[in-house]
Each structure stands twice: as structure tokens, then as C-alpha cells.
Amino acid sequence: MSEKRYYWLKLYDTFFENKTSKFLRKLPDGDKILICYLKFQLKLLKTEGIFVYENLCENIAEEIALFLDEDVNIIKLLLSALEKANAIELLNDNTFMLTEMQDLIGSEGSSAARVRKHRQIYKALQSNEGVTECNNDVTFLLRRDRERDR
């Protein structure tokens, strides 16, 4: 049985204020480009931001457009903008990485989620209220029993 793995992309509350987001939004069709950028990041979560060009299409922009199910022209604008913003690092001829993603990725398996939930429930069930009050009663009863036995 294979374990499910959950991934997430952390977005800071300053996402729309960072230089890459501002740069993308100022371009023609900037909102579409920014949506494609987010969509691209989400698709690359499992590979930690690395995209491998598999030569399915004539060029990398067409393959990414196919991968994201988006317009090729928007993807071309996105790629050129990310290159200008130094948000892409070429690893080799067929592979590149979205550099900002390395700090934004998180993941956990289903068993880790289950254990975390169990620990929260267990912690909620444990309570120290009333424990110290009972200790006084027990101490008093033990002393009384000892005195009686003498």
C-alpha cells in the first residue's frame, strides 16, 4: 500500500509585494502571467521546482503551455519575465529550476498527518487540572491511616 503524500506551497503575506510578483503584474496581461506562475509552481511541487523538458513539443514554451493547459503566448511572456527577474536557474539544456520555490515547499506523508492528529488529541485529553488537589487528599488519608495503625 503506497502512502499518500501531501504537498503545499507556502505563500507569504507579502507575495504580491515581492519584486517578481510586481514585475509580472506590470507586464501586458500581467494578471494572467501571475496566475500561470502560481499554477506552474503548484505543478512543480513534487519535483521541488524543477522542470524537465521532454521534447514532446517543438519548444519548451509549448511544452509548458501543454503541461499547464494555458496559452503559449502567456507562457512565453512568463518565461522571458522570469529570466529577467533571475527567478529561473538553468541546470542543463533540458532542465531548469524555479529558484524561489526552494524555500516555499513543504510536504508530509499521510502517516505523519495521522500521528500529528493523534498527538493533538492525546494532548487535549491529558489535563493536569485537579491533580494537585487530589495529592493533598491522598497525603492526608495516608497519614491518618498510618496514625491509626500505630
C-alpha positions as CSV (number, residue, x, y, z in Angstrom):
1,M,0.0,0.0,0.0
2,S,1.5,3.3,-1.1
3,E,1.3,6.2,1.3
4,K,-0.3,9.4,0.1
5,R,1.9,12.4,0.2
6,Y,0.6,15.9,0.7
7,Y,2.5,19.0,-0.6
8,W,1.9,22.6,-0.1
9,L,3.2,25.9,-1.4
10,K,3.8,28.5,1.3
11,L,2.8,32.0,0.2
12,Y,3.9,34.8,2.4
13,D,1.5,37.6,3.1
14,T,3.9,39.8,1.1
15,F,3.7,37.6,-2.0
16,F,2.2,40.4,-4.1
17,E,4.8,42.9,-2.8
18,N,7.9,40.9,-3.8
19,K,9.8,42.0,-6.9
20,T,8.9,39.0,-9.1
21,S,5.2,39.3,-8.5
22,K,5.2,43.1,-9.0
23,F,7.3,42.7,-12.2
24,L,4.9,40.0,-13.6
25,R,1.8,42.1,-12.8
26,K,3.2,45.2,-14.6
27,L,3.5,43.3,-17.9
28,P,0.8,43.2,-20.5
29,D,-1.7,40.5,-19.4
30,G,0.2,40.6,-16.1
31,D,-2.6,39.1,-14.1
32,K,-2.8,36.1,-16.4
33,I,1.0,35.7,-16.3
34,L,1.0,35.8,-12.5
35,I,-1.8,33.1,-12.4
36,C,0.3,31.0,-14.7
37,Y,3.3,31.5,-12.5
38,L,1.3,30.2,-9.4
39,K,-0.1,27.4,-11.4
40,F,3.4,26.4,-12.6
41,Q,4.7,26.5,-9.0
42,L,1.9,24.2,-7.9
43,K,2.5,21.8,-10.7
44,L,6.2,21.6,-9.8
45,L,5.7,20.9,-6.1
46,K,6.6,17.2,-6.3
47,T,9.8,17.9,-8.2
48,E,10.9,20.8,-5.8
49,G,10.6,23.4,-8.5
50,I,12.5,21.5,-11.3
51,F,11.0,21.3,-14.8
52,V,12.4,18.8,-17.3
53,Y,11.8,19.5,-21.0
54,E,10.9,16.1,-22.6
55,N,10.8,17.3,-26.2
56,L,7.1,16.5,-26.6
57,C,6.6,19.8,-28.3
58,E,8.7,22.0,-30.6
59,N,10.0,24.2,-27.8
60,I,9.9,24.5,-24.1
61,A,7.2,27.2,-24.0
62,E,4.8,25.0,-25.9
63,E,5.5,22.0,-23.6
64,I,4.9,24.1,-20.5
65,A,1.7,25.5,-22.1
66,L,0.6,21.9,-22.7
67,F,1.6,21.0,-19.1
68,L,-0.3,23.9,-17.6
69,D,-3.1,23.9,-20.2
70,E,-2.5,27.6,-20.9
71,D,-1.9,29.9,-23.9
72,V,1.6,29.6,-25.4
73,N,2.0,33.4,-25.7
74,I,1.4,33.8,-22.0
75,I,3.9,31.1,-21.2
76,K,6.5,32.8,-23.5
77,L,5.9,36.1,-21.6
78,L,6.2,34.3,-18.3
79,L,9.5,32.6,-19.2
80,S,11.1,35.7,-20.5
81,A,10.0,37.7,-17.4
82,L,11.3,35.0,-15.1
83,E,14.6,35.1,-16.9
84,K,14.8,38.8,-16.5
85,A,13.9,38.6,-12.8
86,N,16.5,35.8,-12.3
87,A,13.8,33.5,-11.0
88,I,14.9,30.7,-13.2
89,E,18.2,28.8,-13.0
90,L,19.2,26.6,-15.9
91,L,20.5,23.3,-14.7
92,N,21.3,21.9,-18.2
93,D,19.9,22.1,-21.7
94,N,16.6,20.3,-20.8
95,T,16.2,21.2,-17.2
96,F,15.6,24.4,-15.2
97,M,14.5,25.3,-11.7
98,L,12.3,28.0,-10.2
99,T,14.7,29.4,-7.7
100,E,12.2,31.0,-5.3
101,M,10.4,27.7,-4.8
102,Q,13.1,26.0,-2.7
103,D,12.0,27.9,0.5
104,L,8.3,27.7,-0.3
105,I,7.8,23.9,-0.5
106,G,6.5,21.7,2.3
107,S,5.3,18.1,2.4
108,E,4.3,15.3,4.6
109,G,3.0,11.8,4.3
110,S,-0.4,10.7,5.4
111,S,1.1,8.7,8.3
112,A,2.8,11.9,9.6
113,A,-0.5,13.8,9.4
114,R,-2.2,10.9,11.2
115,V,0.4,10.9,14.0
116,R,0.3,14.7,14.4
117,K,-3.5,14.5,14.7
118,H,-3.3,11.7,17.3
119,R,-0.8,13.7,19.4
120,Q,-3.1,16.7,19.4
121,I,-6.0,14.6,20.6
122,Y,-3.8,12.9,23.2
123,K,-2.5,16.2,24.4
124,A,-6.1,17.6,24.6
125,L,-7.2,14.6,26.6
126,Q,-4.4,14.9,29.2
127,S,-5.2,17.5,31.8
128,N,-3.5,18.5,35.0
129,E,-6.5,20.2,36.5
130,G,-7.4,18.9,39.8
131,V,-4.4,16.6,40.1
132,T,-2.6,18.7,42.8
133,E,-5.8,19.0,44.8
134,C,-6.1,15.2,44.9
135,N,-2.5,14.8,46.2
136,N,-3.4,16.7,49.3
137,D,-6.3,14.4,50.0
138,V,-4.2,11.3,49.4
139,T,-1.4,12.6,51.7
140,F,-4.0,13.3,54.4
141,L,-5.5,9.9,54.1
142,L,-2.1,8.1,54.2
143,R,-1.1,10.0,57.4
144,R,-4.4,9.2,59.0
145,D,-4.1,5.5,58.2
146,R,-0.5,5.4,59.5
147,E,-1.6,7.1,62.7
148,R,-4.5,4.7,63.1
149,D,-2.2,1.7,62.6
150,R,0.2,2.8,65.4
